Amino acid sequence: MQSIYGGAIQTAPLLKFIPSNMENQFYISLKIYFLAIILCSVSTQSEAGIFPKKISIDIKVEGNITLAIDIYKASNPRALIVVSPGSEGFGENIIAALNQKTESKLSKDKLIEVANEAGYSIAYYWQRGYLRTSDCLVGDSYEQRRKSFVDYCYKPNVRGKADLHTTTMDTEKVYKKLLIHPATKNLPIISLAISEGSYHVSRLIESKKIQPIGIVFIGGLFGSLRETVEYQLRNDFYMEKIYQTFKLTGKEYISFADVVKYGKLNIFIEPPGKPPWGAALAMGQIQINKDDAAARKSYFENQFQKILAKHSILAIDTPTNGNFDGIEWPSSSSFNYLPQQLLAKTRIVDYLDQYDKKIVYLYGSFDSLIKLPNSASCPYAKLKCRIETIQGVGHVLQDESGFKPDRSLAAIINAVNEVAANN
């Protein structure tokens, strides 16, 4: 089996045949998780004339590091949507950027367009260590542009020191800049936070460093960041689907195809390449019984404990390498990133318990990266929140194309309108 994130994936029929590099696959899985939750998360630039006005600005943050912000200004805007990206921090849709020469200059992800049409300016920013792809991507093919991203679009000496804490601090700087910039300074701010972006926004709200008039979370967290990382590293999503399939079928042995069918997986959505990889890692592509599944579950728990031990001590200025769509990605983040995630044990809802504005959580029904809430009603009495699940889409509300379909875009704008109307 081939992963779009690089190289053949080795799978094992039974626990005793788990390959020796499985522990490395665990670390790669975290990198895939980081990349996946932002790979399709935000919109890209479009052809000239589509949007009323685009303003690109740069700001300085701690360490004299430059962050890039792009503002797409609506005519007579009533508010500003600030998009906080997920873990890896890309300020646009990488799928669209990499295909810009090979498919079309017009983005298929139309969030900027629909936001502007609804009367909202919208701002995106790149986390520290990245350049705008419009300034660095070269090549006429997807492969050339993919390689050029790793070669030219990030600064290893900066990105290799980026961690959870620096990202929270930089997010605050972005908000403060937008509060005083001439194009946005008179506009109320609505936070649109993607996945782990919900952590940074919530921390800043709890400390009263930002005060948005409302929040829309896409694939956002209710529980702690640590719980989400554990959910991923233990392969809990796939193990739950395996046991669900045993229950629904009554079979002694089940196959990969059974898990896809009865677990209601869409192997083309969540995220590209991840479900067959994750399911194969969890069970192999042959039939297994409950004893085999239990052995796998035990193995993943042991691997998780090894990861905890390895990352129990913070390392000063130690970078860690990643994998960008099959290309080795040196110094993609700080070694401290994972330990800091594992230390983040406070629930997001506890950070927000004093926030008196409206919050809307949007989830895709095929999300395998976040444990979905059991109910559409908000389970926390202190919060003014609503939960909505959009059918047939993934973690960042994308369909098989990698872009948000019209129903996802409509849900986002409706949620933005809802939180704006509560002020």
Beta strands, then each sheet from edge to edge (+ up, - down):
strand 1: 53-61
strand 2: 65-73
strand 3: 79-84
strand 4: 120-125
strand 5: 189-194
strand 6: 214-218
strand 7: 319-324
strand 8: 327-334
strand 9: 358-364
strand 10: 384-390
sheet 1: 1+ 2- 4+ 3+ 5+ 6+ 9+ 10+
sheet 2: 7+ 8-
end
